[in-house]
């Protein structure tokens, strides 16, 4: 089955682009990235629960999230600084996974209205180096992101 989330990584570049069209109005797509409870819901999966520990959605704000397994063991922690937060248009932030050598990445999320009932997310992710980008691409990153976006569609689709 073809993934709806498209990841494009050009050889030799330290960036990737990610695009996904959703059967959601623009406002609902943006809300999925702007409300901590909703972020936790669509980022969770059958194996782990994700929670936004901190979320200050504004220019110069920050965020922190963690995922735990069913026994409460922390599997993943990440966070960053929010540099730009324009409702229904754009989020620019850094992202860093704790306890990994992957470094900090810059993420630019552009939210685009396609029709009254559909929208598109365009992500531009820039890594510290080509090597760090290539390390991320070795992880099951694209599949995991596509599954998370599928959950986002389902969670937010219930709010339509």
N, C-alpha and C positions, 0 to 999 in steps of 0.2 A: 504494500500500500504506500503510495507516495505521500511524503510529509507535506503538510500545508505550510509549515514554517520553512522558509528558504534561507540557507546560510551560504554566503559567497565569500570564499577566502582566496584571494589572488596570490599566486606563488610569489614569494620574495617580499611581500608587504606585511607591515606590522598591524594590519587592521582587518576587520571583517565587516560585512554588511548582512543584516538579517531583515527579512521582510515577511509579513504575514497579514493576510486579509481576514477580517472577522465579519460574521453576520451579526454585527452589533452597531448601534448608533455610536458616533464618535464619543459622546458624553459617557456612555457606559464603558467603552474601551479605556478611556482615560481614568475613570473612576476605579477600574481594576488595578491601576498603578498608583492611585492617590489615597486609598483608604487601607490602613494597616490590617484590619480584620479580613478584608477581601484578598489582599496580597497573601496573607497566611493561608487562606482557604484554597486558592488556586495553586499555590506553590507546594502545598502538602500533597502526599500521594499515599498509596496503600502501605508503604514501608516507613514513612516518616511524616512527622507533623512539623510544619514551619510556622514560626511566630515572629512577628516584628517586635523586637525587644525595645527598640527606639525608632521613632519616625517623626522627624520634624520637617514636614514638606514645605520648604520655603527656600529662597535664596540664602545661601550660607548655612542651611540646615544640615542635618545628618541623619543617618539611619543605621540600624544594626538588626540583623536577623539571625535566627538560629533554627536548625532542624534537629529534632530528636527522634530516636527510634521508639518503639512501643514500650521499652523498658525505661525510657527517660534518659538514655545516654545521648549526649550531644554528638551528632554526626558531622555537623557543618556549621560554621559561623562565618558571617561576612558582614561587611558594612562599608560605609563611605560617606562622602560629603556631597550634598546637593548644591550645585552651582547655579542652576536655573530651573525654575518651576513655573511654567506658564500654563494655566488650566486649559485643557482640551487642545493644546498645541505642542508643548515641548517640555522634556525633562532632560537636563544635563547633569550627570553625576559621576563620581568615581565609584569603583567597586574593587574590593580586595577581600579575598578569601583568607581567613585566619589559618595559621600553621601550614602554609604552602609556600613554595618558592615561586609562585606564579606572578607575584608583583601586583601593582595597582594598574587598573585599566580605566580609561575614560569612556563613558557610555553616553551617547546622544540619542534620545528617543524622540522621534517626530511622529505625531499622531495626525492622520489625514482622513478627512471625511470623503467617502466615495459617493454614497447616496444617503438618504435619510436613515436607512437601515443597515448600512454597511460602512466599514472603516478599515484603515490600514495602519499598521505599525511599521515604521522604518527605523531600524536601529543601526547606528554606526559605532563600532567598538574599536578603540585604538589601544594597543598594548605597548609596553615599554620597549619591546624589541620584536623582531621577526621570530627569534628563538622562543620567546615567551608565548607569542601567539601560536606558534606551532605546537608547543606543549599543551596548550588548552585544546587545540584541535584534535589531539590524540585521545582526549577524554571522551566519554559518551555524551558530549556536550550538545550536539545537534539533535540527537534523539530525545534527550532529556528536556531540552527547550521546547521541542515540538509537542511533547506530551504535556508539558506545563501549559503551553498555549491552548491545547485541546481542552484542558481542565478550565482555563480562563474562559473559553467560549461557553462551556457548559455552566459554570457558576454564574457568569454575567447574563447568559441567555435566560436564566430563571428569573432575572430581575426585569426583563423587557416588559 
